[in-house]
Amino acid sequence: RFKTAMSDFLIGAGLRLSSVVSYNHLGNNDGKNLSEDKCFESKRISKSGVLDDAINGNEILYPRNDNHIDHDVIIRYIPFV
């Protein structure tokens, strides 16, 4: 949520983001479920899409022919978080 709010704020303020990396450390059952490849891939895809609305909504900073942003989502399972 912080990444989404902060990215939206920065883009709205006229700052073009070129790269965003987010680290998610999950424990208990959340992280354990994501240790399965199928579940992990679904979560990674959903987390990767959160910047799309902010980017697609600002054609001045992100014109259609130049709207790529390097965005990497890293999710780690930490048993005792």
N, C-alpha and C positions, 0 to 999 in steps of 0.2 A: 504494500500500500504506500509506503514511503516513496519508493521508486516511482510509482505512477504519479503521485501528487507532486513530487519534486520535479520530475521530468516535464509534466504538464505546465507547471509554474515557470520553469526556465524557458521552455519553448514559447509560452505566452508572453514572456518578457523580452522576446526577440533574440534569445541565444540559441544558436544551432548546436545541437548535440551531435557529435560524430561517433560516440562510443558509450555504451552503458554495459556494465557488468554487475550482475547481482549474485550474491551468495546466500543460499538458504540452508540453514542448519536445522534439521528436524529431528526430533527425538520421539520416543514412545512409538505408538502405532502408526502415526503419520509417516515417519521416516522408514519404519520397517516395511510398510506397504509399498513405498517407493523404491525399495531395493529390488522389486520385480521390474524387469525391463519394460513390460507393457504399460504398467502404471506410471513409471518414471517418464516415459516418452510422452504420454498424454499430459502430464503435469508440466513438462518442459515446454511443450507447444503452447499450452494455455498461458504460461508465465511469459513466454516470448512475445505474445501478441498484445500485451498491455500498452505498448507505446504506439501501436498502429494508429489509434484514433488521434492522438496528439500530432503525429507526423502528417497524417493524411488531412488533418484540419488546418494546416498552415502551408499553403502553396507558395508563400513568399520565401520562407526558409527552406522548404522542401518541395521544389518544383517536381512535377511528375517524372521528369527524366533524371532527377538527381535526389531521390528520396530514400536512399539507402542509409541505414545506421548500423554500425557494428553492435550487435546486442547478444550477449552471452549469458545464459542462465546456468548456474552451477548449484546443484542440490546435493547435500551430503546428509547421510544418516548418522546421527550421533546418538547412541543408545540412551545416554543419561542426561539429555538436555532438558 
